[in-house]
């Protein structure tokens, strides 16, 4: 049984970030799924939502700012050395210093929100991660709204 989800998501250890990077290498070696990402910049807040179809694995970028993370659907999330199943709607406070992995069991929406002075999506992406060049939104086959 997966333990109940804590309210906050802590920074991850280097070892746990390494586990996500290893999973990411495996996932990148397989055919990729174009994911739908929506962005909003409004009132000093950046909102980024990824629609994750069922049976898709998503590894995130290494996040360097604190965010609110909203997960709506049914997915398992690896963060902080544990895997937790999130079913329904969850609004979580999440620390900087994390690189999470998700496996969707059903269609799931993952929304990251943080305060910013960015004026463009590209600037916001560069702010939240040093790995912006690896984001799917920087790929030509990405579906964006």
N, CA, C and O atoms as a MOPAC input file, in Angstrom:
PM7 MOZYME 1SCF
protein

 N      0.83500 1    -1.17700 1     0.00000 1
 C      0.00000 1     0.00000 1     0.00000 1
 C      0.88100 1     1.24200 1     0.00000 1
 O      1.86000 1     1.31400 1     0.74300 1
 N      0.53800 1     2.21000 1    -0.82400 1
 C      1.29600 1     3.45500 1    -0.91900 1
 C      0.88000 1     4.35900 1     0.24200 1
 O     -0.31300 1     4.50500 1     0.50700 1
 N      1.85300 1     4.97300 1     0.94500 1
 C      1.50300 1     5.80800 1     2.09100 1
 C      0.72900 1     7.06300 1     1.68300 1
 O      0.81000 1     7.50400 1     0.53700 1
 N     -0.01300 1     7.62700 1     2.62000 1
 C     -0.76500 1     8.85800 1     2.35500 1
 C      0.19400 1     9.98200 1     1.99500 1
 O      1.31700 1    10.04300 1     2.49500 1
 N     -0.25800 1    10.85700 1     1.13200 1
 C      0.56200 1    11.94700 1     0.64700 1
 C      0.68000 1    13.05000 1     1.68200 1
 O     -0.32500 1    13.48900 1     2.24100 1
 N      1.89200 1    13.49900 1     1.93900 1
 C      2.11200 1    14.64600 1     2.81500 1
 C      1.71500 1    15.91500 1     2.06700 1
 O      1.64100 1    15.92400 1     0.83800 1
 N      1.46400 1    16.97000 1     2.80800 1
 C      1.05100 1    18.22900 1     2.19600 1
 C      2.15000 1    18.81800 1     1.31400 1
 O      1.86200 1    19.32500 1     0.23000 1
 N      3.38600 1    18.76000 1     1.75500 1
 C      4.50000 1    19.40100 1     1.04500 1
 C      5.40300 1    18.38300 1     0.35400 1
 O      5.50500 1    17.23100 1     0.77600 1
 N      6.04800 1    18.83000 1    -0.70500 1
 C      7.04100 1    18.02600 1    -1.41500 1
 C      8.39800 1    18.65000 1    -1.13500 1
 O      8.64200 1    19.79800 1    -1.50700 1
 N      9.27900 1    17.90800 1    -0.48500 1
 C     10.58900 1    18.39700 1    -0.06400 1
 C     11.59400 1    18.34800 1    -1.21600 1
 O     11.35600 1    17.68500 1    -2.22500 1
 N     12.71800 1    19.05200 1    -1.06000 1
 C     13.80200 1    18.90000 1    -2.03600 1
 C     14.26000 1    17.44000 1    -2.05500 1
 O     14.11800 1    16.72200 1    -1.06500 1
 N     14.80000 1    17.01800 1    -3.17400 1
 C     15.24000 1    15.63400 1    -3.32500 1
 C     16.74700 1    15.53400 1    -3.10900 1
 O     17.48400 1    16.49400 1    -3.33400 1
 N     17.19000 1    14.36400 1    -2.67200 1
 C     18.62000 1    14.11500 1    -2.52200 1
 C     19.25200 1    13.94000 1    -3.89800 1
 O     18.55700 1    13.68100 1    -4.88100 1
 N     20.55800 1    14.08100 1    -3.96000 1
 C     21.27100 1    13.84400 1    -5.22000 1
 C     21.03900 1    12.41300 1    -5.70300 1
 O     20.92400 1    12.17200 1    -6.90400 1
 N     20.97000 1    11.46800 1    -4.76700 1
 C     20.73900 1    10.07200 1    -5.13200 1
 C     19.37400 1     9.90100 1    -5.80100 1
 O     19.26600 1     9.22200 1    -6.82200 1
 N     18.33300 1    10.51300 1    -5.23300 1
 C     16.99200 1    10.38600 1    -5.81300 1
 C     16.88600 1    11.11700 1    -7.14800 1
 O     16.21400 1    10.64200 1    -8.06300 1
 N     17.54200 1    12.26500 1    -7.26500 1
 C     17.57400 1    12.96400 1    -8.55300 1
 C     18.27200 1    12.08500 1    -9.59100 1
 O     17.85700 1    12.04200 1   -10.74900 1
 N     19.32300 1    11.39100 1    -9.18100 1
 C     20.02600 1    10.46300 1   -10.06800 1
 C     19.13500 1     9.33100 1   -10.54100 1
 O     19.24400 1     8.89600 1   -11.68800 1
 N     18.25200 1     8.84400 1    -9.67200 1
 C     17.30700 1     7.79300 1   -10.06300 1
 C     16.35800 1     8.29900 1   -11.14400 1
 O     16.05300 1     7.57900 1   -12.09500 1
 N     15.89600 1     9.53200 1   -10.99600 1
 C     15.00100 1    10.09500 1   -12.01700 1
 C     15.76400 1    10.30700 1   -13.31900 1
 O     15.22200 1    10.06300 1   -14.39700 1
 N     17.00600 1    10.75600 1   -13.23400 1
 C     17.81700 1    10.92500 1   -14.45200 1
 C     18.01700 1     9.58300 1   -15.17000 1
 O     17.97200 1     9.52900 1   -16.39900 1
 N     18.23700 1     8.51200 1   -14.41800 1
 C     18.39400 1     7.18100 1   -15.02300 1
 C     17.09500 1     6.75400 1   -15.70700 1
 O     17.12100 1     6.22600 1   -16.81900 1
 N     15.97700 1     6.98000 1   -15.05300 1
 C     14.68300 1     6.68000 1   -15.67500 1
 C     14.49400 1     7.52500 1   -16.93300 1
 O     14.01900 1     7.02700 1   -17.95400 1
 N     14.86200 1     8.78800 1   -16.85700 1
 C     14.74400 1     9.69200 1   -18.00000 1
 C     15.54200 1     9.16400 1   -19.19700 1
 O     15.06200 1     9.20200 1   -20.33000 1
 N     16.74700 1     8.67600 1   -18.94500 1
 C     17.56400 1     8.10900 1   -20.03300 1
 C     16.85200 1     6.93100 1   -20.68300 1
 O     16.86900 1     6.79600 1   -21.90600 1
 N     16.22500 1     6.07500 1   -19.87700 1
 C     15.48000 1     4.93000 1   -20.41800 1
 C     14.27500 1     5.38900 1   -21.23400 1
 O     14.00800 1     4.86400 1   -22.31500 1
 N     13.55600 1     6.37000 1   -20.70600 1
 C     12.36000 1     6.87700 1   -21.39400 1
 C     12.74200 1     7.53600 1   -22.71900 1
 O     12.05400 1     7.35100 1   -23.72300 1
 N     13.83400 1     8.30400 1   -22.72600 1
 C     14.26000 1     8.99700 1   -23.94900 1
 C     14.71900 1     8.03700 1   -25.03700 1
 O     14.73800 1     8.40100 1   -26.21300 1
 N     15.08600 1     6.82600 1   -24.66500 1
 C     15.50800 1     5.82400 1   -25.64600 1
 C     14.32000 1     5.18200 1   -26.35600 1
 O     14.50400 1     4.43100 1   -27.31400 1
 N     13.11600 1     5.46900 1   -25.89900 1
 C     11.89200 1     4.90300 1   -26.47400 1
 C     11.17500 1     5.95700 1   -27.30800 1
 O     11.48200 1     7.14500 1   -27.21300 1
 N     10.21500 1     5.51700 1   -28.13000 1
 C      9.43100 1     6.50600 1   -28.88700 1
 C      8.75300 1     7.49900 1   -27.93500 1
 O      8.25800 1     7.11800 1   -26.87400 1
 N      8.73900 1     8.74800 1   -28.32300 1
 C      8.20200 1     9.81100 1   -27.48400 1
 C      6.75100 1    10.13000 1   -27.84300 1
 O      6.33000 1     9.97900 1   -28.99000 1
 N      6.00800 1    10.56800 1   -26.84600 1
 C      4.62200 1    10.99200 1   -27.01300 1
 C      4.61600 1    12.51000 1   -26.96100 1
 O      5.16400 1    13.09900 1   -26.02900 1
 N      4.00200 1    13.15300 1   -27.95100 1
 C      3.86900 1    14.61300 1   -27.91700 1
 C      2.83200 1    14.96500 1   -26.85600 1
 O      1.68700 1    14.51700 1   -26.92100 1
 N      3.23500 1    15.75600 1   -25.89800 1
 C      2.35100 1    16.11800 1   -24.79600 1
 C      1.78900 1    17.51900 1   -25.00000 1
 O      2.45200 1    18.39100 1   -25.56300 1
 N      0.56600 1    17.72200 1   -24.53800 1
 C     -0.07900 1    19.02800 1   -24.62900 1
 C      0.32300 1    19.84700 1   -23.40500 1
 O      0.11000 1    19.42300 1   -22.27000 1
 N      0.90500 1    21.02100 1   -23.64300 1
 C      1.29900 1    21.93000 1   -22.57100 1
 C      0.60500 1    23.25900 1   -22.78800 1
 O      0.59700 1    23.79400 1   -23.89700 1
 N      0.01900 1    23.79200 1   -21.71500 1
 C     -0.57100 1    25.13100 1   -21.78200 1
 C      0.17100 1    26.01900 1   -20.79600 1
 O      0.61600 1    25.56400 1   -19.74300 1
 N      0.29800 1    27.29000 1   -21.15200 1
 C      1.03400 1    28.25200 1   -20.33700 1
 C      0.17500 1    29.48600 1   -20.11800 1
 O     -0.60100 1    29.87900 1   -20.99000 1
 N      0.31800 1    30.09400 1   -18.94800 1
 C     -0.30500 1    31.37700 1   -18.67200 1
 C      0.68800 1    32.23100 1   -17.89500 1
 O      1.28500 1    31.77000 1   -16.92200 1
 N      0.86000 1    33.45500 1   -18.31900 1
 C      1.59800 1    34.47200 1   -17.56500 1
 C      0.58400 1    35.55700 1   -17.24400 1
 O      0.09600 1    36.24700 1   -18.13900 1
 N      0.26900 1    35.70300 1   -15.95000 1
 C     -0.75200 1    36.68200 1   -15.56500 1
 C     -0.50900 1    37.12300 1   -14.12500 1
 O     -0.30100 1    36.29000 1   -13.24300 1
 N     -0.53700 1    38.43800 1   -13.89000 1
 C     -0.44200 1    39.01100 1   -12.54100 1
 C      0.79800 1    38.53200 1   -11.78300 1
 O      0.73900 1    38.30400 1   -10.57500 1
 N      1.91200 1    38.38200 1   -12.48800 1
 C      3.14700 1    37.96700 1   -11.83600 1
 C      3.20800 1    36.49800 1   -11.48500 1
 O      3.99300 1    36.09100 1   -10.63000 1
 N      2.37800 1    35.69300 1   -12.14500 1
 C      2.34000 1    34.25200 1   -11.88200 1
 C      2.43800 1    33.49900 1   -13.20800 1
 O      1.74800 1    33.82000 1   -14.17500 1
 N      3.30900 1    32.49300 1   -13.23300 1
 C      3.42500 1    31.59900 1   -14.38700 1
 C      2.73700 1    30.29100 1   -14.02900 1
 O      2.97900 1    29.71800 1   -12.96700 1
 N      1.87900 1    29.82700 1   -14.92400 1
 C      1.18000 1    28.55600 1   -14.75900 1
 C      1.48100 1    27.69000 1   -15.97500 1
 O      1.34300 1    28.13400 1   -17.11500 1
 N      1.88900 1    26.46400 1   -15.72400 1
 C      2.26000 1    25.51900 1   -16.78200 1
 C      1.52300 1    24.21200 1   -16.52100 1
 O      1.70500 1    23.59000 1   -15.47500 1
 N      0.69900 1    23.80000 1   -17.46300 1
 C     -0.06600 1    22.56400 1   -17.31200 1
 C      0.29700 1    21.58900 1   -18.42600 1
 O      0.30600 1    21.94400 1   -19.60400 1
 N      0.59400 1    20.36500 1   -18.03500 1
 C      0.88300 1    19.28800 1   -18.97900 1
 C     -0.23800 1    18.26100 1   -18.85500 1
 O     -0.57400 1    17.82000 1   -17.75600 1
 N     -0.81200 1    17.88700 1   -20.00100 1
 C     -1.81400 1    16.82200 1   -20.05600 1
 C     -1.07500 1    15.52700 1   -20.32300 1
 O     -0.42700 1    15.36500 1   -21.35700 1
 N     -1.18200 1    14.60400 1   -19.37400 1
 C     -0.46900 1    13.33400 1   -19.45600 1
 C     -1.48200 1    12.22300 1   -19.74800 1
 O     -2.30000 1    11.89900 1   -18.88700 1
 N     -1.44000 1    11.63300 1   -20.95000 1
 C     -2.35900 1    10.53500 1   -21.25500 1
 C     -2.07100 1     9.31100 1   -20.38000 1
 O     -0.98500 1     9.18700 1   -19.81300 1
 N     -3.02200 1     8.43700 1   -20.27700 1
 C     -2.84700 1     7.19500 1   -19.52000 1
 C     -1.65700 1     6.40600 1   -20.05300 1
 O     -1.38000 1     6.40500 1   -21.25200 1
 N     -0.97200 1     5.74600 1   -19.15300 1
 C      0.14600 1     4.84900 1   -19.46900 1
 C      1.37700 1     5.56600 1   -20.00700 1
 O      2.21300 1     4.95100 1   -20.66900 1
 N      1.49400 1     6.85800 1   -19.72900 1
 C      2.66700 1     7.62800 1   -20.16300 1
 C      3.52500 1     7.94900 1   -18.94400 1
 O      3.01400 1     8.25900 1   -17.86900 1
 N      4.84600 1     7.86600 1   -19.13600 1
 C      5.81600 1     8.21400 1   -18.09900 1
 C      6.35700 1     9.59400 1   -18.42600 1
 O      6.72300 1     9.87000 1   -19.56800 1
 N      6.40600 1    10.45700 1   -17.42600 1
 C      6.94600 1    11.80600 1   -17.58500 1
 C      8.01400 1    12.02900 1   -16.52500 1
 O      7.77200 1    11.83500 1   -15.33400 1
 N      9.19400 1    12.43900 1   -16.96800 1
 C     10.21500 1    12.88300 1   -16.02200 1
 C     10.32000 1    14.38700 1   -16.17600 1
 O     10.38300 1    14.90600 1   -17.29100 1
 N     10.33800 1    15.07500 1   -15.06300 1
 C     10.37800 1    16.52900 1   -15.09700 1
 C     11.79700 1    17.05700 1   -15.08300 1
 O     12.75800 1    16.33100 1   -14.82900 1
 N     11.89500 1    18.33400 1   -15.36400 1
 C     13.17100 1    19.02900 1   -15.26900 1
 C     13.52600 1    19.21900 1   -13.79900 1
 O     12.65900 1    19.12600 1   -12.93000 1
 N     14.78900 1    19.48400 1   -13.52400 1
 C     15.21900 1    19.81100 1   -12.17300 1
 C     14.71500 1    21.22400 1   -11.86900 1
 O     15.15000 1    22.19600 1   -12.48700 1
 N     13.80100 1    21.32100 1   -10.92100 1
 C     13.13500 1    22.58200 1   -10.59800 1
 C     13.97300 1    23.34300 1    -9.58800 1
 O     14.36600 1    22.79300 1    -8.55900 1
 N     14.24800 1    24.61600 1    -9.88100 1
 C     15.08900 1    25.40600 1    -8.99400 1
 C     14.35700 1    26.53700 1    -8.27300 1
 O     14.99400 1    27.39400 1    -7.66100 1
 N     13.02600 1    26.54400 1    -8.34100 1
 C     12.23300 1    27.53600 1    -7.60700 1
 C     11.11600 1    26.81300 1    -6.85600 1
 O     10.66300 1    25.75900 1    -7.30300 1
 N     10.66600 1    27.35600 1    -5.72800 1
 C      9.51200 1    26.76100 1    -5.06100 1
 C      8.25300 1    26.99700 1    -5.89100 1
 O      8.09900 1    28.05100 1    -6.50800 1
 N      7.35800 1    26.01800 1    -5.90400 1
 C      6.15200 1    26.11400 1    -6.71900 1
 C      4.96700 1    25.53100 1    -5.96100 1
 O      5.12300 1    24.88400 1    -4.92600 1
 N      3.79900 1    25.77400 1    -6.49500 1
 C      2.61900 1    25.00100 1    -6.12700 1
 C      2.44300 1    23.98200 1    -7.24100 1
 O      2.58400 1    24.31800 1    -8.41700 1
 N      2.13800 1    22.75300 1    -6.88500 1
 C      1.94900 1    21.68800 1    -7.86100 1
 C      0.53900 1    21.14500 1    -7.69000 1
 O      0.15200 1    20.71600 1    -6.60300 1
 N     -0.21700 1    21.16900 1    -8.76900 1
 C     -1.57500 1    20.64200 1    -8.74800 1
 C     -1.61000 1    19.42100 1    -9.66600 1
 O     -1.23000 1    19.49500 1   -10.83400 1
 N     -2.06900 1    18.30900 1    -9.12200 1
 C     -2.19300 1    17.06900 1    -9.88700 1
 C     -3.66500 1    16.67000 1    -9.85600 1
 O     -4.25900 1    16.53000 1    -8.78700 1
 N     -4.24100 1    16.49000 1   -11.03900 1
 C     -5.64900 1    16.09600 1   -11.14500 1
 C     -5.74100 1    14.90800 1   -12.09300 1
 O     -5.42300 1    15.02500 1   -13.27600 1
 N     -6.17400 1    13.76800 1   -11.57400 1
 C     -6.27700 1    12.55300 1   -12.38000 1
 C     -5.92500 1    11.34700 1   -11.54500 1
 O     -6.40300 1    11.19400 1   -10.42100 1
 N     -5.07400 1    10.48100 1   -12.10500 1
 C     -4.63200 1     9.27300 1   -11.41500 1
 C     -3.22500 1     8.96400 1   -11.89700 1
 O     -3.02700 1     8.48200 1   -13.01200 1
 N     -2.25000 1     9.24900 1   -11.04100 1
 C     -0.85400 1     9.04400 1   -11.42100 1
 C     -0.03500 1     8.68400 1   -10.19700 1
 O     -0.37800 1     9.05100 1    -9.07300 1
 N      1.04700 1     7.96400 1   -10.42600 1
 C      2.03800 1     7.73400 1    -9.38400 1
 C      3.13900 1     8.75600 1    -9.56000 1
 O      3.56000 1     9.04200 1   -10.68000 1
 N      3.61300 1     9.31500 1    -8.43100 1
 C      4.64600 1    10.35000 1    -8.44600 1
 C      5.82200 1     9.88100 1    -7.60600 1
 O      5.65100 1     9.49500 1    -6.45000 1
 N      7.01900 1     9.91300 1    -8.19000 1
 C      8.23400 1     9.62700 1    -7.44000 1
 C      8.86500 1    10.95400 1    -7.06400 1
 O      9.18400 1    11.77000 1    -7.92800 1
 N      9.04100 1    11.16100 1    -5.76800 1
 C      9.66900 1    12.37200 1    -5.26400 1
 C     10.13100 1    12.11100 1    -3.84200 1
 O      9.40700 1    11.51000 1    -3.04800 1
 N     11.32900 1    12.55900 1    -3.52100 1
 C     11.80500 1    12.43100 1    -2.15700 1
 C     12.00700 1    11.00700 1    -1.69300 1
 O     11.85000 1    10.71700 1    -0.50700 1
 N     12.35000 1    10.11700 1    -2.59500 1
 C     12.63700 1     8.73900 1    -2.23200 1
 C     11.43100 1     7.83200 1    -2.10600 1
 O     11.57200 1     6.65500 1    -1.77200 1
 N     10.24200 1     8.36600 1    -2.36900 1
 C      9.04000 1     7.54000 1    -2.28000 1
 C      8.19300 1     7.69700 1    -3.53400 1
 O      8.26800 1     8.70100 1    -4.24300 1
 N      7.39100 1     6.68000 1    -3.78200 1
 C      6.43100 1     6.72500 1    -4.88000 1
 C      5.05000 1     6.79000 1    -4.25100 1
 O      4.70000 1     5.96100 1    -3.41100 1
 N      4.27100 1     7.77800 1    -4.66100 1
 C      2.93300 1     7.97700 1    -4.09800 1
 C      1.91000 1     8.00400 1    -5.21600 1
 O      2.13600 1     8.60500 1    -6.26600 1
 N      0.79600 1     7.35600 1    -4.98700 1
 C     -0.29100 1     7.39300 1    -5.97100 1
 C     -1.20000 1     8.55700 1    -5.63600 1
 O     -1.67100 1     8.69100 1    -4.50700 1
 N     -1.44200 1     9.40100 1    -6.63500 1
 C     -2.30200 1    10.56900 1    -6.48800 1
 C     -3.55200 1    10.34200 1    -7.32700 1
 O     -3.48400 1    10.31500 1    -8.55600 1
 N     -4.67900 1    10.18200 1    -6.67100 1
 C     -5.93800 1     9.98100 1    -7.36400 1
 C     -6.85800 1    11.13100 1    -6.99800 1
 O     -7.00800 1    11.46500 1    -5.82300 1
 N     -7.47500 1    11.73700 1    -8.00500 1
 C     -8.33800 1    12.88500 1    -7.76200 1
 C     -7.56800 1    14.18200 1    -7.92700 1
 O     -6.72500 1    14.30300 1    -8.81600 1
 N     -7.85600 1    15.14400 1    -7.07600 1
 C     -7.27000 1    16.48700 1    -7.17000 1
 C     -6.40200 1    16.76000 1    -5.94900 1
 O     -6.85000 1    16.60200 1    -4.81300 1
 N     -5.14200 1    17.17500 1    -6.18900 1
 C     -4.20500 1    17.46500 1    -5.10400 1
 C     -3.50600 1    18.78400 1    -5.39500 1
 O     -2.93700 1    18.95600 1    -6.47400 1
 N     -3.53900 1    19.72900 1    -4.44000 1
 C     -2.79200 1    20.98700 1    -4.52500 1
 C     -1.69400 1    20.90600 1    -3.47600 1
 O     -1.96900 1    20.84500 1    -2.27700 1
 N     -0.43800 1    20.90500 1    -3.94000 1
 C      0.70600 1    20.63800 1    -3.06900 1
 C      1.70900 1    21.78900 1    -3.11200 1
 O      1.95600 1    22.37000 1    -4.16900 1
 N      2.27800 1    22.10900 1    -1.96400 1
 C      3.40600 1    23.03400 1    -1.96600 1
 C      4.65000 1    22.20000 1    -2.25200 1
 O      4.81500 1    21.10800 1    -1.70800 1
 N      5.51500 1    22.71900 1    -3.10200 1
 C      6.66700 1    21.93400 1    -3.54800 1
 C      7.92800 1    22.79600 1    -3.50200 1
 O      7.95800 1    23.90200 1    -4.04000 1
 N      8.95000 1    22.28000 1    -2.86400 1
 C     10.21100 1    22.99100 1    -2.70300 1
 C     11.02500 1    22.99500 1    -3.99500 1
 O     10.79300 1    22.19100 1    -4.89800 1
 N     11.97100 1    23.90800 1    -4.05800 1
 C     12.97800 1    23.88200 1    -5.12100 1
 C     13.86700 1    22.66000 1    -4.88600 1
 O     13.87900 1    22.09300 1    -3.79400 1
 N     14.61200 1    22.25900 1    -5.92200 1
 C     15.54400 1    21.15100 1    -5.77800 1
 C     14.90300 1    19.78900 1    -5.93400 1
 O     15.21200 1    18.85400 1    -5.19600 1
 N     14.00700 1    19.68500 1    -6.90300 1
 C     13.35100 1    18.39800 1    -7.13800 1
 C     13.28800 1    18.10800 1    -8.63700 1
 O     13.20700 1    19.01500 1    -9.46500 1
 N     13.32700 1    16.83400 1    -8.95000 1
 C     13.20200 1    16.33900 1   -10.32700 1
 C     12.32300 1    15.10400 1   -10.22900 1
 O     12.80500 1    14.00700 1    -9.94800 1
 N     11.04300 1    15.29000 1   -10.46100 1
 C     10.06800 1    14.25400 1   -10.20500 1
 C      9.80400 1    13.39800 1   -11.43500 1
 O     10.12200 1    13.77000 1   -12.56500 1
 N      9.21400 1    12.24300 1   -11.17300 1
 C      8.77000 1    11.35800 1   -12.24300 1
 C      7.31200 1    11.00700 1   -11.97200 1
 O      6.89400 1    10.84300 1   -10.82600 1
 N      6.54700 1    10.89700 1   -13.06200 1
 C      5.12800 1    10.55600 1   -12.97300 1
 C      4.82700 1     9.41700 1   -13.93700 1
 O      5.39100 1     9.34500 1   -15.02900 1
 N      3.93600 1     8.53400 1   -13.52000 1
 C      3.37100 1     7.50700 1   -14.39400 1
 C      1.85700 1     7.68400 1   -14.30900 1
 O      1.27300 1     7.54600 1   -13.23400 1
 N      1.22600 1     7.99000 1   -15.43600 1
 C     -0.22100 1     8.20200 1   -15.44900 1
 C     -0.94000 1     6.86300 1   -15.57700 1
 O     -0.65100 1     6.07400 1   -16.47700 1
 N     -1.87100 1     6.62200 1   -14.67200 1
 C     -2.71200 1     5.42300 1   -14.73900 1
 C     -3.98800 1     5.72400 1   -15.52000 1
 O     -4.62200 1     4.81700 1   -16.05900 1
 N     -4.35400 1     6.98300 1   -15.57600 1
 C     -5.48100 1     7.50400 1   -16.36100 1
 C     -5.06100 1     8.91800 1   -16.77500 1
 O     -4.05500 1     9.43300 1   -16.28500 1
 N     -5.81500 1     9.53700 1   -17.66100 1
 C     -5.47900 1    10.89700 1   -18.07200 1
 C     -5.29200 1    11.77400 1   -16.82600 1
 O     -6.13300 1    11.79100 1   -15.92800 1
 N     -4.17900 1    12.49300 1   -16.79600 1
 C     -3.81800 1    13.30300 1   -15.63200 1
 C     -3.31000 1    14.65300 1   -16.09300 1
 O     -2.60500 1    14.75600 1   -17.09700 1
 N     -3.67400 1    15.68300 1   -15.35200 1
 C     -3.18400 1    17.04000 1   -15.60300 1
 C     -2.25800 1    17.42100 1   -14.45600 1
 O     -2.61200 1    17.28400 1   -13.28500 1
 N     -1.06900 1    17.90100 1   -14.80700 1
 C     -0.07900 1    18.33600 1   -13.81800 1
 C      0.18300 1    19.81500 1   -14.07500 1
 O      0.62000 1    20.20000 1   -15.15900 1
 N     -0.08800 1    20.63500 1   -13.06800 1
 C      0.06700 1    22.08200 1   -13.19200 1
 C      1.08500 1    22.57500 1   -12.17600 1
 O      0.98100 1    22.28400 1   -10.98400 1
 N      2.07100 1    23.32200 1   -12.65900 1
 C      3.07500 1    23.94600 1   -11.81100 1
 C      2.84500 1    25.45600 1   -11.84800 1
 O      2.62400 1    26.03000 1   -12.91400 1
 N      2.89800 1    26.09200 1   -10.68000 1
 C      2.62000 1    27.51800 1   -10.57200 1
 C      3.70400 1    28.16400 1    -9.71300 1
 O      4.07000 1    27.63800 1    -8.66200 1
 N      4.22100 1    29.32200 1   -10.17400 1
 C      5.15400 1    30.07100 1    -9.33400 1
 C      5.12600 1    31.55000 1    -9.68600 1
 O      4.79400 1    31.94300 1   -10.80500 1
 N      5.48500 1    32.35700 1    -8.69200 1
 C      5.56900 1    33.81000 1    -8.88400 1
 C      6.80200 1    34.12800 1    -9.71200 1
 O      7.85400 1    33.51400 1    -9.53700 1
 N      6.66400 1    35.10300 1   -10.62800 1
 C      7.76600 1    35.43400 1   -11.53000 1
 C      7.62600 1    36.85700 1   -12.05200 1
 O      6.54200 1    37.43900 1   -12.04000 1
 N      8.73300 1    37.39400 1   -12.50200 1
 C      8.73500 1    38.66500 1   -13.20800 1
 C      8.90900 1    38.44000 1   -14.71500 1
 O      9.01700 1    39.40100 1   -15.47800 1
 N      8.93500 1    37.17800 1   -15.14000 1
 C      9.12900 1    36.83900 1   -16.55500 1
 C      8.04100 1    37.48000 1   -17.40400 1
 O      6.89400 1    37.62000 1   -16.98000 1
 N      8.42800 1    37.86000 1   -18.59600 1
 C      7.48400 1    38.45400 1   -19.55100 1
 C      7.13200 1    37.50400 1   -20.68400 1
 O      6.19000 1    37.75200 1   -21.43700 1
 N      7.89000 1    36.41100 1   -20.80700 1
 C      7.63000 1    35.41900 1   -21.85000 1
 C      7.69400 1    34.01700 1   -21.24400 1
 O      8.28300 1    33.81000 1   -20.18300 1
 N      7.08400 1    33.07300 1   -21.93000 1
 C      7.14100 1    31.67600 1   -21.49800 1
 C      8.59100 1    31.20700 1   -21.46600 1
 O      9.00500 1    30.53300 1   -20.52300 1
 N      9.35100 1    31.55500 1   -22.47600 1
 C     10.75900 1    31.14600 1   -22.52500 1
 C     11.52000 1    31.66300 1   -21.30800 1
 O     12.31600 1    30.93000 1   -20.72000 1
 N     11.28500 1    32.91900 1   -20.92300 1
 C     11.94700 1    33.47200 1   -19.73600 1
 C     11.52600 1    32.71300 1   -18.47300 1
 O     12.36000 1    32.42900 1   -17.61400 1
 N     10.24000 1    32.38600 1   -18.36000 1
 C      9.74800 1    31.63500 1   -17.20000 1
 C     10.37500 1    30.24400 1   -17.15000 1
 O     10.76500 1    29.77400 1   -16.08100 1
 N     10.47100 1    29.59000 1   -18.29800 1
 C     11.10200 1    28.26500 1   -18.34700 1
 C     12.56900 1    28.35800 1   -17.91700 1
 O     13.05300 1    27.50900 1   -17.16900 1
 N     13.26000 1    29.37200 1   -18.38400 1
 C     14.66400 1    29.55100 1   -18.00000 1
 C     14.80500 1    29.84600 1   -16.50800 1
 O     15.82100 1    29.51000 1   -15.89900 1
 N     13.79600 1    30.46900 1   -15.92700 1
 C     13.82700 1    30.77100 1   -14.49800 1
 C     13.62300 1    29.52200 1   -13.64800 1
 O     14.32300 1    29.33800 1   -12.65300 1
 N     12.67900 1    28.66100 1   -14.01900 1
 C     12.38000 1    27.52800 1   -13.14500 1
 C     13.34200 1    26.36100 1   -13.29200 1
 O     13.37600 1    25.48600 1   -12.42700 1
 N     14.13400 1    26.32600 1   -14.37700 1
 C     15.08800 1    25.22800 1   -14.54300 1
 C     16.29800 1    25.65000 1   -15.36600 1
 O     16.19400 1    26.47800 1   -16.27100 1
 N     17.43700 1    25.07100 1   -15.03800 1
 C     18.63700 1    25.23500 1   -15.85900 1
 C     18.62800 1    24.23400 1   -17.01400 1
 O     19.52800 1    24.24600 1   -17.85400 1
 N     17.61700 1    23.37000 1   -17.05800 1
 C     17.48200 1    22.35000 1   -18.09800 1
 C     16.42500 1    22.73200 1   -19.13500 1
 O     15.84700 1    21.85300 1   -19.77300 1
 N     16.16700 1    24.02000 1   -19.31000 1
 C     15.10600 1    24.46100 1   -20.22300 1
 C     15.31600 1    23.91300 1   -21.63600 1
 O     14.34300 1    23.62400 1   -22.33400 1
 N     16.55200 1    23.77000 1   -22.05900 1
 C     16.83900 1    23.24700 1   -23.39900 1
 C     16.33100 1    21.81500 1   -23.58100 1
 O     16.18300 1    21.35200 1   -24.71200 1
 N     16.06100 1    21.11100 1   -22.47500 1
 C     15.58400 1    19.72700 1   -22.55200 1
 C     14.06700 1    19.61200 1   -22.44500 1
 O     13.52400 1    18.51600 1   -22.58400 1
 N     13.37700 1    20.72300 1   -22.19900 1
 C     11.93000 1    20.69000 1   -22.04800 1
 C     11.25600 1    20.31000 1   -23.35800 1
 O     11.72800 1    20.67300 1   -24.43600 1
 N     10.15900 1    19.58300 1   -23.26300 1
 C      9.42200 1    19.20900 1   -24.47500 1
 C      8.89900 1    20.44500 1   -25.20600 1
 O      8.73400 1    20.41200 1   -26.42600 1
 N      8.63800 1    21.52500 1   -24.48700 1
 C      8.13000 1    22.73900 1   -25.13800 1
 C      9.18100 1    23.36900 1   -26.05400 1
 O      8.85400 1    24.25300 1   -26.84600 1
 N     10.39400 1    22.94300 1   -25.95900 1
 C     11.45500 1    23.43700 1   -26.85000 1
 C     11.62700 1    22.54300 1   -28.07900 1
 O     12.44700 1    22.81800 1   -28.95500 1
 N     10.83000 1    21.46100 1   -28.12400 1
 C     10.90600 1    20.53000 1   -29.25800 1
 C      9.86300 1    20.89300 1   -30.32000 1
 O      8.80600 1    21.43900 1   -30.00300 1
 N     10.16900 1    20.59000 1   -31.55700 1
 C      9.27900 1    20.93200 1   -32.67400 1
 C      7.97900 1    20.13600 1   -32.64800 1
 O      6.96800 1    20.62500 1   -33.15100 1
 N      7.96300 1    18.91500 1   -32.07400 1
 C      6.75400 1    18.09300 1   -32.10500 1
 C      5.85000 1    18.30900 1   -30.89300 1
 O      4.87100 1    17.58500 1   -30.71100 1
 N      6.17200 1    19.29500 1   -30.07200 1
 C      5.37000 1    19.60700 1   -28.88400 1
 C      4.02700 1    20.24000 1   -29.29900 1
 O      3.96500 1    21.04700 1   -30.22600 1
 N      2.98000 1    19.86000 1   -28.60100 1
 C      1.67300 1    20.46600 1   -28.80500 1
 C      1.50000 1    21.53400 1   -27.73900 1
 O      1.48700 1    21.22200 1   -26.54800 1
 N      1.36600 1    22.79200 1   -28.14900 1
 C      1.21200 1    23.86600 1   -27.17700 1
 C     -0.05900 1    24.65600 1   -27.44700 1
 O     -0.55300 1    24.73800 1   -28.57200 1
 N     -0.55700 1    25.22500 1   -26.38000 1
 C     -1.71300 1    26.12000 1   -26.47900 1
 C     -1.36700 1    27.41600 1   -25.80100 1
 O     -2.19100 1    28.33000 1   -25.75800 1

